[in-house]
Amino acid sequence: MAGIFSPGKLMLTSEYFAIDGALVLAVPTRLGQEFFFEERDDQKSLVFWEAYHQNTLWLKAVIDYKNWQILETNIPSSAEFILKTLHNIQQLSEIKFQHTNSYYLKTNLQFPADYGLGSSSTLMNNLAEWAKIDPFHLNTISLGGSGYDIAVAKEKSAILYQSKPEIKYEKVNFSPSFKNELIFIHLNQKQDSREGINLYKSKEKSQRLVDEFSNLTRNILLCNELQIFSQLMLEHEQKIADFLKIPTVKERFFADSPVFVKSLGAWGGDFVISAKFDGFRDYFWGKGFSTVFEWDDLISS
């Protein structure tokens, strides 16, 4: 079987405000999703789909793509999503699902599904690359969202991304001189990003506030001192807390931390970023958060 790989992502700035065109800084992770594929000319028009989580089978489905029916599966709701996505590919692609060949498709998510590193976006990018279609278009009609995670998966690089007035992004080199002082802590739960987005969308916002997050992103990208980076992270976190009228992650879990703690992505779950201090591992473990990564363990520079 031939294969494709897309890295996961972490959104460092402009969570929520990315929807309204704030400039985003995002980085790729070392772990991502593999996609393996084989096509057979057997005149059966079938898809044999297998999805693995860290090399353990999670989802299995057999789909008749001539009639778009699920013939077999162990998880009907997940198989329905795969069917919908593959049907979208048929409508966008000139080469896939156009004849009577059968497809043997296999995915392997290299990180735990609750990490929030982009299980869906890596899948969309892999499928789009395989079908030779626009991954942003496939993502829009299959999932929605700002699309920054697709850009990271596609470019396999840190990016600056903006969704409005039109999608534009550029690869950037984000490898700060103090990166070895930064750490990432998982909050032991997968946050429902749609729930957070709905809360954000329910609140009135100004272009000035969107622009403030874009400026913070630019300053964070150019920052070369940990102390200034920490201050920018704190400012960013407080602005969103004030806007959403919810406590910061530091107020909720780490009020006695001697350093900054900033949410990444949907607030309340997934990862946060912080900085090392004496006894930092014992501190976070003592709070019940044992998954702590250093920069080079998690980020693909």
Summary of the structure (lengths in Angstrom):
residues: 301
radius of gyration: 20.3
end to end distance: 28.3
largest distance: 64.6
contacts: 962
relative contact order: 0.17
helix: 39%
strand: 27%
